[in-house]
Each structure stands twice: as structure tokens, then as C-alpha cells.
């Protein structure tokens, strides 16, 4: 009697499971679109850990990157595989538990240059000499105690070591700014260094970055109340190298979904360009802040995606903006930072790194609709 009595229950459970799977599949975010984008018109930017990540992509895939904007970030491979170096010599994020040792030479630029050359010799990154043809803008706050100005100055020295001319580098110092992503009018006080690290500075870093990289032909921003294009949530897991069950979360530090902004002209098939914007620590969509974000809700959601100003310039300049999303990993990466010290794998700063591989796959998909 026991076996027959269990069969209806098993059937019901199996049916419920299949329905749940089907419902999840139907609700899954879509893939990224294939658009008419020239891959060599790709640029990157980021703040804090996103700034370090942008520098990693800029160097690892130098052959396709037109330029970079680094906000409160530092030179490539600064941490040299050490979270201790990352939090004490490349930033002061280890305080108060760890004493800050940031100084004018704490990033050890000659060692970083040597490591970069070694990575290229081993075929793990593109030729760093290609940095000489890129354009870069750096933004740092005079009151930033987390990633102080000396780190940005050492990024300049790193660029110069690979032949980037002074005329291609635009250093921006906002004397009254803290550790923040500067905007014209959204966020906390400009001098604050607090979540969600977006500040009202009367200055839009996104504009400075895009204008410098793509100028002088950059058009003024849209003035409409609402964005003309679309913010699209996409299935980020499609672009993450297979890491097994739940590997996308615990093994990679990458969230289930990411965001992309597609101007109407780009969706209609016009030739466009691509910019990849990396959020910083405690800015990802799934991060749970201590205080509710400005838009309400428990999690950050699209606070960074929708309020840092990229879309206003994207609309008038046929620029698709990709916003990949990192996620917190308990004990390893609780603040949802991008990997710039090695919490994911040994190749994190090279083309072999799982996060860089995922971002490159996203870039490849978005540019796969290019027309001759």
C-alpha cells in the first residue's frame, strides 16, 4: 500500500517542480541584443573598485578599447594579488583595522609596469604599447580619504610608462569632493564619502569621461525629463564561464542579471558605440545598504545605473552603455566589489580572469550585429 500511496504525491511534486522551472524560465531576463557597434569604439569607466576594474579591462583588452575614465581608482595590477596591499597601499579601505600606507610611491609603479610586460610576454593580455593610442580621464576628490589622490597620480605615471602622451590624459581634481561618483544634482553632499557614493557636485563625471574619450564631436546631453532610450535588464549568467551550480554567484562575484542602456537610434539599427560602466563597492543592484537608497526599496537596485548621468549623454551620441553587476560574497567580498586583488582566480587581472572573460563576452554579443 505504501508505494501506490506515494505515487500521486511524487507526481504532484514533480509537476510543481516543472511548473516552477517553467515559470522561472519564462521570467528569466533576456540576452543582450546584437547591435551595429564597432568593437574598436568601446570604452570603459568605473569608480573605486570599478575604477580598478576598468583599468584592468583597459589593459587586458587594449586592442579594442578607445579610452577609459577612472574615478577614485588607481593603476593596473596595483594590489599584486594581495588584499592587504589593496586595502593599505592602493587605498585606505582597510581602516581602522589596518593602517593606511598610501603615499606617492605606495603603488610601486615600476613593479606594476614590469608585471604588465610579463603578462604580455606570456600572452595573457594585449600589447600594453596600445595604451599610447588611447585617451584617459581621471577624476579624484580632494577630500577622498578612501582612495586618496596619490593613487591617481601613480595611475598617471603608469600610463606614461607605456607612452600615453600628456595630451591624451585629462586629470580632474574636485577639491571639495569626497569618495563619490560626481553628478550635477543627484545624491549626497559632494564632500560626503557615504553610501551609495554618488554626490551632488555640480559636475557630471560621466560627461567629462565621454566627452574626453569621444570628443570633440560629443553632442550636448538630452534635456527631456525622461530618457528616450531603454534600460534593459539582461541575463548576465549567459556570459559567465561555466563554474558549476551557483558558480555565477559564489565563484565569480557576478550577479544573475546586469543592465544595458540602448538609445532609440541604436535599437533602430543605426551605427553606435559602446561604453562599459563599472559600479564601485556597495553600489551593485543586489547590495543591501545600511540606509535605504534614494529611490526607496531595500536594495540599491538601479540607483547607480539610472542616476549617474550616462544615459543623458548616450541618447544624443548613439552610445550604448553596459552596466555589468558584481555581487557580494560572504567572507570573500561582502561589499560586492569588482575583483582587483584576486578573490576569484589567479588570472583576475588578465584575459583569463573570469570577470574579464564575462565582460568581454558581453562586449562581443553587443557588437555582434555590426554591419560592413
C-alpha positions in Angstrom: 0.0 0.0 0.0 2.8 2.4 0.7 4.3 2.5 -2.8 1.0 3.3 -4.6 0.1 6.0 -2.0 3.4 7.8 -2.6 3.0 7.9 -6.4 0.4 10.7 -6.5 2.5 12.7 -4.1 5.6 12.2 -6.2 3.7 13.1 -9.4 2.3 16.3 -7.7 5.7 17.3 -6.5 7.3 16.7 -9.9 4.5 18.7 -11.6 5.0 21.5 -9.2 8.8 21.4 -9.7 8.4 21.5 -13.5 5.9 24.4 -13.3 8.4 26.3 -11.1 11.2 25.7 -13.6 8.9 26.8 -16.4 7.8 29.9 -14.6 11.5 30.8 -13.8 12.4 30.3 -17.5 9.6 32.5 -18.6 10.5 35.2 -16.1 14.2 35.0 -17.0 15.8 38.2 -18.2 16.6 38.3 -22.0 20.0 38.1 -23.5 21.9 41.1 -24.7 20.9 42.4 -28.1 23.2 42.2 -31.2 23.7 45.8 -32.3 25.6 47.7 -35.1 28.6 48.6 -33.0 32.2 48.8 -34.0 34.1 46.9 -31.2 37.0 49.3 -31.6 34.7 52.1 -30.4 34.4 50.5 -27.0 35.4 52.5 -23.9 35.3 51.8 -20.1 34.9 53.7 -16.9 34.3 53.0 -13.2 34.5 54.3 -9.7 36.6 52.8 -6.8 36.8 49.0 -7.3 35.0 49.7 -10.6 37.8 52.1 -11.5 40.4 49.5 -10.8 38.3 47.0 -12.9 38.0 49.5 -15.7 41.8 49.8 -15.8 42.1 46.0 -15.9 39.8 45.7 -18.9 41.5 48.7 -20.5 44.9 46.9 -20.3 43.9 43.3 -20.8 41.9 44.2 -23.9 43.8 47.2 -25.0 43.3 46.4 -28.7 39.6 47.1 -28.6 39.5 49.9 -26.0 39.4 53.5 -27.2 39.7 55.1 -23.8 39.0 54.9 -20.1 37.6 57.1 -17.3 38.8 56.2 -13.8 37.1 57.8 -10.9 38.8 57.3 -7.5 40.9 54.4 -8.9 44.5 53.5 -9.5 46.9 51.7 -11.7 46.6 48.3 -13.3 47.5 45.3 -11.0 48.0 47.7 -8.1 47.1 45.0 -5.5 49.5 42.4 -6.9 47.3 39.5 -5.7 47.2 40.8 -2.2 44.1 42.1 -0.4 46.4 43.6 2.2 48.1 45.7 -0.5 44.7 46.6 -2.0 43.4 48.0 1.3 46.5 49.6 2.7 48.9 50.7 -0.2 46.5 51.1 -3.1 43.7 52.5 -1.0 42.8 53.2 2.6 39.8 51.0 2.7 41.3 48.8 5.4 41.0 51.4 8.1 40.5 51.4 11.0 41.5 47.8 11.3 44.5 48.2 9.0 46.8 51.2 9.0 46.8 53.2 5.7 50.2 53.3 4.0 49.2 55.2 0.8 52.0 57.5 -0.3 53.4 58.9 -3.6 55.1 55.6 -4.3 53.0 53.1 -2.5 51.6 51.6 -5.7 55.1 50.6 -6.8 54.6 51.6 -10.4 57.9 50.2 -11.7 56.8 46.7 -10.4 53.4 47.1 -12.0 55.0 48.0 -15.3 57.3 45.0 -15.1 54.4 42.7 -14.3 52.4 44.1 -17.2 55.2 43.4 -19.6 55.5 39.9 -18.2 51.8 39.3 -18.7 52.0 40.4 -22.3 55.1 38.2 -22.9 53.1 35.2 -21.6 50.2 36.1 -24.0 47.8 36.8 -21.1 47.0 40.5 -22.1 47.1 42.6 -25.2 50.2 44.6 -26.0 50.4 47.4 -23.4 52.0 49.7 -26.0 48.5 50.1 -27.4 47.7 52.3 -24.4 49.6 55.0 -26.2 46.8 55.5 -28.7 44.0 55.6 -26.0 42.6 58.6 -24.2 42.1 58.6 -20.4 40.4 60.9 -17.9 40.9 60.5 -14.1 38.6 62.1 -11.5 39.6 62.3 -7.9 38.1 64.1 -4.9 40.3 66.4 -2.7 38.5 65.0 0.3 38.7 61.4 -0.7 40.2 59.5 2.2 39.4 56.0 0.8 41.3 56.3 -2.5 43.5 59.4 -2.0 44.9 61.5 -4.8 48.4 60.0 -4.7 47.0 56.7 -6.1 45.5 58.5 -9.1 48.8 60.3 -9.7 50.5 56.9 -9.8 48.0 55.8 -12.4 49.2 58.7 -14.5 52.8 57.5 -14.1 51.7 54.0 -15.2 50.1 55.4 -18.4 53.2 57.5 -19.1 55.4 54.4 -18.8 53.6 52.9 -21.8 53.8 56.0 -23.9 50.4 57.7 -23.4 51.1 61.4 -24.2 50.2 64.1 -21.7 47.8 65.5 -24.4 45.7 62.2 -24.2 45.3 62.4 -20.4 42.8 64.6 -18.7 43.3 64.8 -14.9 40.3 66.2 -13.0 40.6 67.1 -9.3 37.4 68.2 -7.4 38.8 69.9 -4.3 35.6 69.6 -2.2 34.6 66.1 -3.3 34.8 63.0 -1.1 34.8 59.4 -2.3 31.9 59.8 -4.7 30.7 59.5 -8.3 30.2 63.1 -9.1 26.8 64.2 -10.7 25.2 67.5 -11.3 22.4 67.2 -8.8 21.8 63.6 -7.6 23.0 62.0 -4.4 24.5 63.1 -1.1 26.6 66.1 -0.5 29.7 66.2 -2.8 32.1 66.2 0.2 30.5 63.1 1.7 32.0 59.6 1.5 29.0 57.5 2.2 26.6 55.0 0.5 25.6 55.0 -2.3 28.8 57.0 -3.1 27.0 59.3 -5.6 27.4 63.0 -4.9 25.8 66.3 -6.0 28.9 68.1 -7.2 27.6 70.4 -9.9 29.8 68.3 -12.2 28.9 65.2 -14.1 31.8 62.7 -14.3 30.0 60.7 -17.0 30.0 63.8 -19.2 33.7 64.5 -18.6 34.6 60.9 -19.4 32.6 60.5 -22.6 33.4 64.0 -23.8 37.2 63.4 -23.4 37.2 59.9 -25.0 34.8 60.6 -27.9 35.3 64.3 -28.3 35.2 66.8 -29.8 32.2 65.6 -31.6 30.1 64.8 -28.5 26.7 66.4 -28.6 25.1 68.1 -25.6 23.0 65.9 -23.3 19.3 65.3 -23.6 17.2 67.7 -21.7 14.0 65.7 -21.7 12.6 64.7 -18.3 12.7 61.0 -19.2 15.4 59.0 -21.0 14.5 58.4 -24.7 16.1 55.0 -24.8 15.5 51.9 -22.8 17.1 50.5 -19.6 17.1 46.7 -20.2 17.8 44.1 -17.6 19.6 41.2 -19.2 20.6 37.7 -18.1 24.2 38.1 -17.1 24.7 34.4 -16.4 24.7 33.7 -20.2 28.1 35.4 -20.4 29.8 33.9 -17.3 32.2 31.0 -18.0 30.7 27.8 -16.5 31.6 27.4 -12.9 29.1 24.7 -11.9 25.9 25.1 -9.9 25.6 28.5 -8.3 29.1 29.2 -9.7 27.9 32.5 -11.2 27.3 33.8 -7.6 29.9 32.3 -5.2 32.7 31.5 -7.6 32.7 34.6 -9.8 31.3 37.5 -7.8 28.9 38.3 -10.7 25.2 38.8 -10.2 22.4 36.9 -12.1 21.5 40.0 -14.2 23.1 43.2 -15.5 21.8 46.3 -17.2 22.3 47.9 -20.6 21.0 51.3 -21.8 20.1 51.3 -25.5 19.2 54.6 -27.2 16.3 54.5 -29.6 18.6 55.2 -32.6 20.8 52.1 -31.7 17.7 49.9 -31.3 16.6 51.1 -34.7 19.8 49.8 -36.3 22.0 52.9 -36.6 25.7 52.5 -36.1 26.5 53.1 -32.4 29.4 53.0 -29.9 29.8 51.1 -26.6 30.7 52.2 -23.2 31.1 49.9 -20.2 30.5 51.5 -16.8 31.5 49.6 -13.6 29.9 50.5 -10.3 32.0 50.6 -7.2 31.8 48.6 -3.9 28.4 48.8 -2.2 26.9 50.2 -5.4 25.7 47.0 -7.1 22.0 46.3 -7.6 21.8 43.5 -5.1 23.7 45.2 -2.3 21.7 45.8 0.9 22.8 49.2 2.3 22.5 50.3 5.9 20.2 53.1 4.8 17.5 52.9 2.2 18.7 54.2 -1.2 17.3 57.5 -2.5 14.8 55.7 -4.8 13.4 53.6 -1.9 13.4 49.8 -1.5 15.8 47.7 0.5 18.5 47.1 -2.1 20.4 49.5 -4.3 18.6 48.3 -7.4 19.3 50.7 -10.3 20.4 53.7 -8.2 23.9 53.7 -9.9 22.6 52.7 -13.3 19.9 55.3 -13.6 21.3 58.3 -11.7 25.0 58.7 -12.7 24.2 60.6 -15.9 25.4 58.2 -18.6 22.0 57.8 -20.3 21.6 61.6 -20.9 24.8 61.7 -23.0 24.1 58.3 -24.5 20.8 59.4 -26.1 22.4 62.3 -28.1 25.6 60.4 -29.0 24.3 57.0 -30.1 26.1 55.4 -27.3 25.1 52.0 -25.8 26.0 51.8 -22.1 26.6 48.4 -20.5 26.3 48.2 -16.7 27.7 44.8 -15.5 26.8 43.9 -12.0 29.0 42.4 -9.2 27.6 40.8 -6.1 28.5 40.3 -2.5 30.2 37.0 -1.5 30.1 36.4 2.3 33.6 36.4 3.9 35.3 36.9 0.5 33.8 40.0 -0.9 31.0 41.3 1.4 30.8 44.7 -0.2 30.2 43.5 -3.7 33.4 44.9 -5.1 34.9 44.1 -8.5 37.9 41.7 -8.3 41.1 43.8 -8.4 43.0 41.8 -5.8 42.3 38.1 -6.6 39.2 36.9 -4.7 38.0 35.0 -7.8 41.0 33.4 -9.5 44.8 33.9 -10.2 44.2 35.4 -13.6 41.7 38.1 -12.4 43.8 41.0 -14.0 44.3 39.2 -17.3 42.2 38.0 -20.2 41.9 34.7 -18.3 40.1 36.2 -15.3 36.5 35.0 -15.0 35.1 38.5 -14.6 37.1 39.9 -17.5 36.1 36.9 -19.7 32.4 37.6 -18.8 32.7 41.3 -19.6 34.4 40.5 -22.9 31.6 38.0 -23.8 29.1 40.8 -23.2 31.0 43.2 -25.4 31.2 40.5 -28.1 27.5 40.0 -28.0 26.6 43.6 -28.1 28.9 44.3 -31.1 27.9 41.1 -33.0 25.4 42.9 -35.1 28.0 45.1 -36.8 27.3 45.8 -40.5 30.0 46.4 -43.0 
